[in-house]
């Protein structure tokens, strides 16, 4: 609506103050292009009559819009689809109409749910307005108004004889929800809510006489849904507060039966000034907060304009509300706070909050379609930021009730605008502004453990088709062991879905979930752009990356932790069998006959232990084998000999052995001697040579320790061995008694 004021000298003063009082500190040169033909007429079915209140949804790859349009004095609901080029009737029987042609139908809302497209609207039936819902399968429409068995209702109204209006739709937690205002008693609208499971509607507002109002005896209107932090929220305006004016109310649904007020739960709602009428609240989830926008006036006294509506903005963090519009008595997101802002709508795209509304200009007082983006800190006008908007088809005609939707990766705005100023012939107009492609989500590999040779595949879902050229982009992936590796682009150019892949190599390990980098990396000369006629550079930031805590990597096979033997310490020679054990870091599966080279000159061969952590080898001592401390020859003495040693997932074992002679080596663990060399012996005596002594002392010295040597082992020619003494394992003494000269 226009501001109620007269064109006077005060307007000139107002224009001087425009840049002081307005909010045009940041303007982005966004281009808006007509998608309704760009001529005098819009997408109306009949361009000679008025159309109002568009609603939009995307279904089966098409953009749908529904609105109310007057035909022969009767308002009807019309709907068309847009394929990026052409608008086509999508109503009943190849027409664009949805309702009976003989009764008024108003204020449609459409939404996609679980396959079909749904449309809800109010229609005049037998002296009252009822809410009707239809679904569309792409070919035909059918009513979906049955409640559970035994309910008896053929409309979703709670009261079959009660007026209902202002329906809204949303999909949440696997259900389609509808909210509307309905009169349980004469003249007092209550907020009602039902959910639809694809077959039946069920009341979820308590199901009693009254609805969700703070005060069920006070008027409530314009309910609007939003989902925030995986919970359903509902806002509306309700008569209340200190001056009995409309307050902004908000309740949260627990998904079962309880609705909780999150607006302070008092007679005054979330208005900046509870004494001023609030209107048209809307909500959306953005940047981890619930944003609430509505129109609320302040009293302008300097020029005597009276109440001027501001576009107020608050956000909710789950526990408390804070203003993000400046928080003052004259704060708002209006282009100019001397002009009223009405009918806000919003959506989130490309990491930004988009807001659109209608606001009169300062020259001719015609409503302009205003639009901004908000990044959590800064608000930027994207409508040109001038006195008139570059969104309107004709800035000299009133434009009102805009809506926003994201279709094919671009932002579309629809609204109704006068065809000829002052005449009742509003057209449904449509424009789009191109968005740079942005990442909507990233799909990651399924939870599990990945091994050598397997691939980690990532799917990056863009908001629109993108083209890769001039190189191979990649996504950095960080592992616990193996550092940062690159998942390289593998395909998808020309579509909205790009795939990236990394093949696991030996040595890669991650035990607590891989980490996906923050953005795609483009090597020199590589570009990633939209397929638009004028290509736009794609955002590389990766948003909504699925959890990778369960994506594990194990590309390291068993390692040898120690080598020992079950054979007792001691001396061994030809024919003896030594059992050697190799302990691994994890269970190892063996094929063939691996071998272990020993420092004795021999070789131990694998015998058993496959599937366990201890592998057993057998060594048979052969002639010529000798070792003072049996050990393997080197750290590389373990050989596959044509076999394999792997873990259960197929990772090859590391064959490197502990340091020779170290604590975990065979020599460090055991004292085993391999001795195949016979000792030598030396005889000595203190007697003179020749001697005629009757007893000659002899010392017998061996080259190594011996055992079992006794006097009987001594043979003497022309004499006998007498007394025998063991000095040590190497040395023995005896006395020789000669029996003849010689």
Rosetta blueprint (number, residue, H / E / L):
1 X L
2 X L
3 X L
4 X L
5 X L
6 X L
7 X L
8 X L
9 X H
10 X H
11 X H
12 X H
13 X H
14 X H
15 X H
16 X H
17 X L
18 X H
19 X H
20 X H
21 X H
22 X L
23 X L
24 X L
25 X L
26 X L
27 X E
28 X L
29 X L
30 X L
31 X L
32 X L
33 X E
34 X E
35 X L
36 X L
37 X L
38 X L
39 X L
40 X L
41 X L
42 X L
43 X L
44 X L
45 X L
46 X L
47 X L
48 X L
49 X L
50 X L
51 X E
52 X E
53 X E
54 X E
55 X E
56 X E
57 X E
58 X E
59 X E
60 X L
61 X L
62 X E
63 X E
64 X E
65 X E
66 X E
67 X E
68 X E
69 X E
70 X E
71 X E
72 X L
73 X L
74 X E
75 X E
76 X E
77 X E
78 X E
79 X E
80 X E
81 X E
82 X E
83 X L
84 X L
85 X L
86 X L
87 X E
88 X E
89 X E
90 X L
91 X L
92 X H
93 X H
94 X H
95 X L
96 X L
97 X E
98 X L
99 X L
100 X L
101 X L
102 X L
103 X L
104 X L
105 X E
106 X E
107 X E
108 X E
109 X E
110 X E
111 X E
112 X E
113 X E
114 X L
115 X L
116 X E
117 X E
118 X E
119 X E
120 X E
121 X E
122 X E
123 X E
124 X E
125 X E
126 X L
127 X L
128 X E
129 X E
130 X E
131 X E
132 X E
133 X E
134 X E
135 X E
136 X E
137 X L
138 X L
139 X L
140 X L
141 X E
142 X E
143 X E
144 X L
145 X L
146 X L
147 X E
148 X L
149 X L
150 X L
151 X L
152 X L
153 X L
154 X L
155 X L
156 X L
157 X L
158 X L
159 X L
160 X L
161 X L
162 X L
163 X L
164 X E
165 X E
166 X E
167 X E
168 X E
169 X E
170 X E
171 X E
172 X E
173 X L
174 X L
175 X E
176 X E
177 X E
178 X E
179 X E
180 X E
181 X E
182 X E
183 X E
184 X E
185 X E
186 X L
187 X L
188 X E
189 X E
190 X E
191 X E
192 X E
193 X E
194 X E
195 X E
196 X E
197 X L
198 X L
199 X L
200 X L
201 X E
202 X E
203 X E
204 X L
205 X L
206 X L
207 X L
208 X L
209 X L
210 X L
211 X L
212 X L
213 X L
214 X L
215 X L
216 X L
217 X L
218 X L
219 X L
220 X E
221 X E
222 X E
223 X E
224 X E
225 X E
226 X E
227 X E
228 X E
229 X L
230 X L
231 X E
232 X E
233 X E
234 X E
235 X E
236 X E
237 X E
238 X E
239 X E
240 X E
241 X L
242 X L
243 X L
244 X L
245 X E
246 X E
247 X E
248 X E
249 X E
250 X E
251 X E
252 X E
253 X E
254 X L
255 X L
256 X L
257 X L
258 X L
259 X E
260 X E
261 X E
262 X L
263 X L
264 X L
265 X L
266 X L
267 X L
268 X L
269 X L
270 X L
271 X L
272 X L
273 X L
274 X L
275 X L
276 X L
277 X L
278 X E
279 X E
280 X E
281 X E
282 X E
283 X E
284 X E
285 X E
286 X E
287 X L
288 X L
289 X E
290 X E
291 X E
292 X E
293 X E
294 X E
295 X E
296 X E
297 X E
298 X E
299 X E
300 X E
301 X L
302 X L
303 X L
304 X L
305 X L
306 X E
307 X E
308 X E
309 X E
310 X E
311 X E
312 X E
313 X E
314 X E
315 X E
316 X E
317 X L
318 X L
319 X L
320 X L
321 X E
322 X E
323 X E
324 X L
325 X L
326 X L
327 X L
328 X L
329 X L
330 X L
331 X L
332 X L
333 X L
334 X L
335 X L
336 X L
337 X L
338 X L
339 X L
340 X L
341 X E
342 X E
343 X E
344 X E
345 X E
346 X E
347 X E
348 X E
349 X E
350 X L
351 X L
352 X E
353 X E
354 X E
355 X E
356 X E
357 X E
358 X E
359 X E
360 X E
361 X L
362 X L
363 X L
364 X L
365 X L
366 X L
367 X E
368 X E
369 X E
370 X E
371 X E
372 X E
373 X E
374 X E
375 X L
376 X L
377 X L
378 X L
379 X E
380 X E
381 X E
382 X L
383 X L
384 X L
385 X L
386 X L
387 X L
388 X L
389 X L
390 X L
391 X L
392 X L
393 X L
394 X L
395 X L
396 X L
397 X L
398 X L
399 X E
400 X E
401 X E
402 X E
403 X E
404 X E
405 X E
406 X E
407 X E
408 X L
409 X L
410 X E
411 X E
412 X E
413 X E
414 X E
415 X E
416 X E
417 X E
418 X L
419 X L
420 X L
421 X L
422 X L
423 X L
424 X L
425 X L
426 X L
427 X E
428 X E
429 X E
430 X E
431 X E
432 X E
433 X E
434 X L
435 X L
436 X L
437 X L
438 X L
439 X E
440 X E
441 X E
442 X E
443 X E
444 X L
445 X L
446 X L
447 X L
448 X E
449 X E
450 X E
451 X L
452 X L
453 X L
454 X L
455 X E
456 X E
457 X E
458 X E
459 X E
460 X E
461 X E
462 X E
463 X E
464 X E
465 X E
466 X E
467 X E
468 X E
469 X E
470 X L
471 X L
472 X L
473 X L
474 X E
475 X E
476 X E
477 X E
478 X E
479 X L
480 X L
481 X E
482 X L
483 X L
484 X E
485 X E
486 X E
487 X E
488 X E
489 X E
490 X E
491 X E
492 X L
493 X L
494 X L
495 X E
496 X E
497 X E
498 X E
499 X E
500 X E
501 X E
502 X E
503 X E
504 X L
505 X L
506 X L
507 X L
508 X L
509 X E
510 X E
511 X L
512 X L
513 X L
514 X L
515 X E
516 X E
517 X E
518 X E
519 X E
520 X E
521 X E
522 X L
523 X L
524 X L
525 X L
526 X L
527 X E
528 X E
529 X E
530 X E
531 X L
532 X L
533 X L
534 X L
535 X L
536 X L
537 X E
538 X L
539 X L
540 X L
541 X E
542 X L
543 X L
544 X L
545 X E
546 X L
547 X L
548 X L
549 X L
550 X L
551 X E
552 X E
553 X E
554 X E
555 X L
556 X L
557 X L
558 X L
559 X E
560 X E
561 X E
562 X E
563 X E
564 X E
565 X E
566 X L
567 X L
568 X L
569 X L
570 X E
571 X E
572 X E
573 X L
574 X L
575 X L
576 X L
577 X E
578 X E
579 X E
580 X E
581 X E
582 X E
583 X E
584 X E
585 X E
586 X E
587 X E
588 X E
589 X E
590 X E
591 X E
592 X L
593 X L
594 X L
595 X E
596 X E
597 X E
598 X E
599 X L
600 X L
601 X L
602 X L
603 X E
604 X E
605 X E
606 X E
607 X E
608 X E
609 X L
610 X L
611 X L
612 X E
613 X E
614 X E
615 X E
616 X E
617 X E
618 X E
619 X E
620 X E
621 X L
622 X L
623 X L
624 X L
625 X L
626 X L
627 X E
628 X L
629 X L
630 X L
631 X L
632 X E
633 X L
634 X L
635 X L
636 X L
637 X L
638 X E
639 X E
640 X L
641 X L
642 X L
643 X L
644 X E
645 X E
646 X E
647 X L
648 X L
649 X L
650 X L
651 X L
652 X E
653 X L
654 X E
655 X L
656 X L
657 X L
658 X L
659 X L
660 X L
661 X L
662 X L
663 X L
664 X L
665 X L
666 X H
667 X H
668 X H
669 X H
670 X L
671 X L
672 X E
673 X E
674 X E
675 X L
676 X L
677 X L
678 X L
679 X L
680 X L
681 X E
682 X E
683 X E
684 X E
685 X E
686 X L
687 X L
688 X L
689 X L
690 X L
691 X L
692 X L
693 X L
694 X L
695 X L
696 X E
697 X E
698 X E
699 X E
700 X E
701 X E
702 X E
703 X L
704 X L
705 X L
706 X L
707 X L
708 X L
709 X L
710 X L
711 X H
712 X H
713 X H
714 X L
715 X L
716 X L
717 X L
718 X L
719 X E
720 X E
721 X E
722 X E
723 X E
724 X E
725 X E
726 X E
727 X L
728 X L
729 X L
730 X L
731 X E
732 X E
733 X E
734 X E
735 X E
736 X E
737 X E
738 X E
739 X L
740 X L
741 X L
742 X L
